[in-house]
Amino acid sequence: MIRALRRLCLLALWLALPLHAADLVIDLGHGTKTYTTAQLLARSDARDVTIPADVAFKRAMRYRAVPLKALLDGASPGDTLQFVASDGFAAQISAALIVRAQGSQAWLAVEDPTHPWPTLDEIKGDAGPFYVVWTDPEAMKIGPEQWPFQLASIRRQPSVAERFPAILPDPALKADSPVQRGFVVFQHTCFACHTLNGQGDAKLGPDLNIPHSPTEYLREDLFRAYIRDPQALRHWPQARMPGFDRKALSDQDLDDLLTYLRHMAGRKVQP
């Protein structure tokens, strides 16, 4: 009888817990740290932060947030940080953007279980429990792929070139060539959702070279239109790919990205 009552009490306690409370795991190579929602909201450096043009919600938003730099003690500017979301999104962000901020500042927005954020229309779901947002993102040209939501972990990783050699262009190309510039654009805008030649951590989108590069089966004008506004080419309410306007991806960056993808179509590596 006592055991049954104890089980009922535990069940009632579990049901009373906030549904959106969660843990964030941070591993910078010198021991894993886990932060709970309650711990983050109670920090002395937590602030109310207003984001005038929020990337995910497409409007002004106000968050309770912690300076992301304060959670990355031990990270050096040369580190590559991997931000992994619960939906399979995996963004690679240079630690220098966070620890050597010059104009833009990264914040970890923390969803308060008692005041949950609105539902995101594009995914018909929640952006919480954690979301990286930026104040004054234009100052450092912070792109939309550097705003990971549904964040679950932050980990220091070797460079992309070390981990995924099959995505590298021909090393004989000059560093300032359109292909090499396009490779940089690819890492910032595509690699968080897609793999290439079977390499990468993302789980959201298809591979962009195996079995075929989109440059091989889409006319260039249609491919450009698709990147600018995926719904304009093929309307699909459940589509997750965002459009990249000229503010997020300049015409020159788009030119370079297509040059890189065409180049990699000739460098296929079967997984």
C-alpha positions as semicolon CSV with decimal commas, in nm:
position;residue;x (nm);y (nm);z (nm)
1;M;0,000;0,000;0,000
2;I;0,280;0,239;0,095
3;R;0,467;0,150;-0,223
4;A;0,156;0,219;-0,433
5;L;0,104;0,557;-0,264
6;R;0,466;0,646;-0,325
7;R;0,427;0,565;-0,694
8;L;0,116;0,783;-0,713
9;C;0,301;1,070;-0,546
10;L;0,593;1,038;-0,789
11;L;0,352;1,030;-1,083
12;A;0,174;1,343;-0,958
13;L;0,508;1,517;-0,913
14;W;0,619;1,418;-1,264
15;L;0,294;1,544;-1,414
16;A;0,336;1,874;-1,230
17;L;0,681;1,939;-1,376
18;P;0,703;2,199;-1,654
19;L;0,686;2,032;-1,993
20;H;0,947;2,258;-2,151
21;A;1,215;2,238;-1,880
22;A;1,527;2,077;-2,018
23;D;1,903;2,044;-1,998
24;L;2,174;2,199;-2,213
25;V;2,499;2,004;-2,244
26;I;2,823;2,196;-2,308
27;D;3,148;2,010;-2,375
28;L;3,456;2,216;-2,458
29;G;3,700;1,930;-2,417
30;H;3,776;1,967;-2,047
31;G;3,471;1,813;-1,886
32;T;3,103;1,816;-1,968
33;K;2,878;2,071;-1,802
34;T;2,501;2,040;-1,788
35;Y;2,278;2,340;-1,728
36;T;1,910;2,308;-1,642
37;T;1,644;2,555;-1,743
38;A;1,599;2,657;-1,378
39;Q;1,973;2,714;-1,329
40;L;2,001;2,933;-1,636
41;L;1,695;3,142;-1,554
42;A;1,827;3,199;-1,201
43;R;2,173;3,321;-1,309
44;S;2,274;3,668;-1,198
45;D;2,379;3,757;-1,554
46;A;2,041;3,666;-1,705
47;R;1,881;3,965;-1,879
48;D;1,570;4,059;-2,071
49;V;1,688;4,092;-2,431
50;T;1,487;4,240;-2,717
51;I;1,553;4,114;-3,070
52;P;1,393;4,357;-3,321
53;A;1,403;4,119;-3,620
54;D;1,410;3,764;-3,487
55;V;1,521;3,509;-3,747
56;A;1,295;3,224;-3,635
57;F;0,980;3,418;-3,549
58;K;1,014;3,682;-3,824
59;R;0,917;3,962;-3,584
60;A;1,034;4,140;-3,271
61;M;1,078;3,909;-2,973
62;R;1,175;3,951;-2,609
63;Y;1,364;3,679;-2,423
64;R;1,516;3,601;-2,087
65;A;1,871;3,526;-2,192
66;V;2,225;3,465;-2,068
67;P;2,537;3,598;-2,247
68;L;2,656;3,293;-2,439
69;K;3,019;3,386;-2,384
70;A;2,970;3,339;-2,009
71;L;2,883;2,972;-2,065
72;L;3,186;2,902;-2,284
73;D;3,466;2,943;-2,032
74;G;3,778;2,787;-2,182
75;A;3,680;2,834;-2,547
76;S;3,946;3,000;-2,759
77;P;3,885;3,211;-3,072
78;G;4,031;2,939;-3,295
79;D;3,782;2,674;-3,180
80;T;3,500;2,539;-3,392
81;L;3,182;2,499;-3,190
82;Q;2,907;2,262;-3,294
83;F;2,553;2,358;-3,195
84;V;2,324;2,056;-3,218
85;A;1,945;2,089;-3,206
86;S;1,698;1,819;-3,110
87;D;1,560;1,810;-3,467
88;G;1,897;1,719;-3,626
89;F;2,015;2,068;-3,715
90;A;2,393;2,094;-3,657
91;A;2,555;2,434;-3,701
92;Q;2,931;2,488;-3,698
93;I;3,008;2,834;-3,555
94;S;3,351;2,984;-3,500
95;A;3,409;3,057;-3,133
96;A;3,571;3,384;-3,237
97;L;3,227;3,525;-3,325
98;I;3,123;3,474;-2,964
99;V;3,433;3,526;-2,752
100;R;3,574;3,812;-2,961
101;A;3,248;3,984;-3,040
102;Q;3,287;4,314;-3,221
103;G;2,943;4,467;-3,243
104;S;2,722;4,159;-3,241
105;Q;2,660;3,965;-2,920
106;A;2,536;3,608;-2,886
107;W;2,279;3,527;-2,619
108;L;2,133;3,198;-2,504
109;A;1,758;3,258;-2,485
110;V;1,600;3,030;-2,225
111;E;1,233;2,937;-2,248
112;D;1,052;2,984;-1,918
113;P;0,819;2,683;-1,877
114;T;0,561;2,909;-1,711
115;H;0,566;3,148;-2,007
116;P;0,634;2,936;-2,317
117;W;0,726;3,096;-2,647
118;P;0,478;3,101;-2,937
119;T;0,465;2,811;-3,179
120;L;0,688;2,846;-3,483
121;D;0,469;2,846;-3,793
122;E;0,736;2,702;-4,023
123;I;0,784;2,385;-3,815
124;K;0,447;2,379;-3,637
125;G;0,641;2,337;-3,314
126;D;0,838;2,497;-3,037
127;A;1,170;2,684;-3,072
128;G;1,264;2,602;-2,713
129;P;1,398;2,511;-2,475
130;F;1,713;2,702;-2,580
131;Y;1,777;2,934;-2,873
132;V;2,089;3,128;-2,976
133;V;1,992;3,485;-3,062
134;W;2,206;3,784;-3,157
135;T;2,185;4,154;-3,084
136;D;2,302;4,375;-3,371
137;P;2,371;4,075;-3,601
138;E;2,443;4,299;-3,901
139;A;2,761;4,429;-3,735
140;M;2,934;4,092;-3,785
141;K;2,725;3,960;-4,076
142;I;2,564;3,688;-3,864
143;G;2,364;3,464;-4,097
144;P;2,031;3,287;-4,031
145;E;2,203;2,948;-3,987
146;Q;2,386;3,092;-3,685
147;W;2,061;3,121;-3,487
148;P;2,008;2,755;-3,382
149;F;1,688;2,687;-3,189
150;Q;1,569;2,372;-3,010
151;L;1,929;2,364;-2,892
152;A;2,041;2,052;-2,704
153;S;2,421;2,070;-2,691
154;I;2,729;2,279;-2,766
155;R;3,055;2,095;-2,827
156;R;3,405;2,191;-2,934
157;Q;3,504;2,002;-3,248
158;P;3,806;1,980;-3,477
159;S;3,781;2,201;-3,784
160;V;3,538;2,107;-4,059
161;A;3,834;2,036;-4,291
162;E;3,975;1,782;-4,044
163;R;3,648;1,606;-3,977
164;F;3,502;1,604;-4,328
165;P;3,777;1,596;-4,594
166;A;3,534;1,480;-4,866
167;I;3,364;1,821;-4,873
168;L;3,689;2,006;-4,948
169;P;3,741;2,157;-5,294
170;D;4,058;2,096;-5,495
171;P;4,346;2,212;-5,269
172;A;4,528;2,349;-5,573
173;L;4,272;2,630;-5,598
174;K;4,371;2,969;-5,462
175;A;4,216;3,074;-5,132
176;D;4,035;3,367;-5,294
177;S;3,896;3,167;-5,588
178;P;3,516;3,161;-5,638
179;V;3,512;2,790;-5,547
180;Q;3,691;2,846;-5,217
181;R;3,467;3,144;-5,138
182;G;3,167;2,928;-5,221
183;F;3,295;2,660;-4,983
184;V;3,286;2,917;-4,702
185;V;2,929;3,015;-4,799
186;F;2,830;2,646;-4,807
187;Q;2,953;2,597;-4,452
188;H;2,759;2,901;-4,328
189;T;2,431;2,844;-4,512
190;C;2,395;2,478;-4,611
191;F;2,605;2,251;-4,391
192;A;2,385;2,293;-4,084
193;C;2,104;2,101;-4,258
194;H;2,273;1,903;-4,540
195;T;2,558;1,659;-4,588
196;L;2,785;1,651;-4,893
197;N;2,952;1,337;-5,026
198;G;2,794;1,164;-4,727
199;Q;2,988;1,371;-4,476
200;G;2,849;1,602;-4,209
201;D;2,648;1,585;-3,887
202;A;2,318;1,732;-4,007
203;K;2,007;1,516;-4,025
204;L;1,750;1,751;-4,179
205;G;1,809;1,776;-4,553
206;P;1,934;1,547;-4,832
207;D;2,293;1,513;-4,943
208;L;2,392;1,786;-5,190
209;N;2,622;1,575;-5,407
210;I;2,525;1,206;-5,376
211;P;2,380;1,065;-5,590
212;H;2,345;1,397;-5,775
213;S;2,422;1,760;-5,711
214;P;2,121;1,989;-5,753
215;T;2,331;2,172;-6,013
216;E;2,300;1,856;-6,225
217;Y;1,923;1,830;-6,228
218;L;1,795;2,187;-6,180
219;R;1,828;2,470;-6,429
220;E;2,038;2,745;-6,280
221;D;1,754;2,999;-6,278
222;L;1,526;2,753;-6,097
223;F;1,797;2,663;-5,848
224;R;1,856;3,030;-5,772
225;A;1,482;3,084;-5,727
226;Y;1,465;2,781;-5,498
227;I;1,740;2,912;-5,269
228;R;1,576;3,255;-5,251
229;D;1,228;3,114;-5,182
230;P;1,179;2,733;-5,176
231;Q;0,800;2,768;-5,168
232;A;0,805;2,966;-5,493
233;L;0,939;2,663;-5,680
234;R;0,751;2,385;-5,507
235;H;0,482;2,467;-5,252
236;W;0,492;2,226;-4,962
237;P;0,344;2,334;-4,626
238;Q;0,568;2,092;-4,433
239;A;0,890;2,215;-4,596
240;R;1,160;2,315;-4,347
241;M;1,410;2,490;-4,574
242;P;1,410;2,868;-4,524
243;G;1,456;3,116;-4,805
244;F;1,773;3,323;-4,820
245;D;1,704;3,680;-4,925
246;R;1,980;3,916;-5,037
247;K;2,031;4,038;-4,685
248;A;2,112;3,684;-4,570
249;L;2,288;3,575;-4,892
250;S;2,418;3,833;-5,138
251;D;2,411;3,775;-5,513
252;Q;2,790;3,734;-5,505
253;D;2,767;3,474;-5,228
254;L;2,502;3,287;-5,425
255;D;2,721;3,293;-5,736
256;D;3,012;3,153;-5,535
257;L;2,795;2,886;-5,372
258;L;2,676;2,759;-5,710
259;T;3,036;2,758;-5,835
260;Y;3,139;2,543;-5,537
261;L;2,850;2,297;-5,588
262;R;2,926;2,264;-5,960
263;H;3,292;2,204;-5,873
264;M;3,203;1,936;-5,618
265;A;2,978;1,761;-5,870
266;G;3,305;1,658;-6,034
267;R;3,451;1,542;-5,702
268;K;3,196;1,284;-5,590
269;V;3,298;1,048;-5,312
270;Q;3,064;0,760;-5,241
271;P;2,993;0,719;-4,869
